[in-house]
Amino acid sequence: MRLLPATVTLSLTVAIAYYVYIPLPDSIQEPWRLMMLDAGFRTTMHLASLKAWLGFDHYIKSIRQSSEGFDGMMQGLDRSESEGGVMLGVKVSDITFAGVPVRVYEPPAGGEGHLRRGLMYIHGGGWALGSTKKGSYDLINRMLSDELNTVVVSVEYRLYPEVHFPVPYLDCLAAAKHFLSPEILARYAIDPERIAVAGDSAGGNLAAAVAQEISTDDTMSVKFSVQVLIYPVLQALDFNTPSYLQNQNIPILYRPLMVRFWLQYFGADVSLLPQLLANNHSSLHHSNITPELRARVDWTVLLPSKHKKNYKPLVVEKGSQGAAKEVPGLLDVRASPLLAGPEVLAKTPRAYFLTCEHDVLRDDGLMYARRLQDSGVTVTIDHYEDGFHGCFSFITWPLEFDVGKRAVRGYLDWLQNNL
Ligand SMILES: *[C@@H]1O[C@H](CO)[C@@H](O)[C@H](O)[C@H]1NC(C)=O
């Protein structure tokens, strides 16, 4: 009789281990922690797909609900992270800038007579997930405000499926223009020469696009002095860069998931996904993708050989005729800042990049860094050999990674010395 439960227990253990285990490169530290995070993430995605298939809810909304439940649990564990109010002496207010909801963090010191630094933060989440109030975004912005005596404005731009491109970009741009207006800078006692725009992942995409627009807008008297791009998404023409291929099975941003985020952002049909994975949407057949545009995403030229490795470029001759037409915004620089010309890049501010070796978006960041440098912009790249996409957000127990903490520390230190 005792044998049966033992067998069942063993089978269950094996089944769970099989579900959780994924092969990971040796350079990734704390692999089991990443596997657990990945298993949680996959389960959330599967349940959301199931609920959507059963007709209960949009799958993005189910994912949001799960993450809210998780956040609530974490807040229950850590009571110091109350909503709004004051923590670390930082004053937090949820207000609107030009109609766009923002969370503003004001440091305890300064105000009377001496000016503080300013930073606009745009969170990541594939233009579909995440919030200023959630997870570590709130914590890191508070730390930054307190430690660097900086007024931080975190933008609650609208997300998919409620909206798609260009609405998230336009929300961030409107908030940025309002932030940089003389009235707001005076109200918060911010030094107009020391204002950064920063973002991670899809937020890095929006930060780069907004930085380009503000830098080239002659009506703006105050501009950003620094751009901080944390593993940014920057182009949608080539989903076969060495980093997309090398890291397609590395959690948590799998290659098809990133392509899916792009299709959703463009408001395009998600069934085009296999075409995009095959680079069929950017085949040579599409004459509107000029050689000049192709050169701006040409990793065979833009990447150092250390990252090119032995990968071969995938340039499709014919591809699928309709695919590009069915993806509106594909060549819009407001969606793909890497496609902007050198004359635009040259006007953008000093840049800090955080890139991770084990990230499908690694080469998007490295190519943009190279192109900015070629245009005369001063660039710093902090490349984490043991980093994976999203690590910047995992700095508190139980989703706590040493590389995440080092990444956040590197970000704060760079801003301390360069903003
Ligand atoms: C990509 O386009 C080619 C034609 O050039 C076609 O044969 C192939 O099936 C397409 N791939 C996908 C995944 O649709």
The ligand as a Gaussian input file, in Angstrom:
#p B3LYP/6-31G(d) Opt

LIG

0 1
 C        8.576000      32.799000     -46.612000
 O        8.528000      33.099000     -47.992000
 C        8.862000      32.022000     -48.843000
 C        8.846000      32.525000     -50.265000
 O        9.979000      33.319000     -50.494000
 C        7.898000      30.876000     -48.635000
 O        8.274000      29.774000     -49.427000
 C        7.874000      30.482000     -47.172000
 O        6.888000      29.511000     -46.954000
 C        7.598000      31.684000     -46.298000
 N        7.731000      31.295000     -44.902000
 C        6.723000      31.342000     -44.030000
 C        7.030000      30.894000     -42.646000
 O        5.624000      31.744000     -44.328000

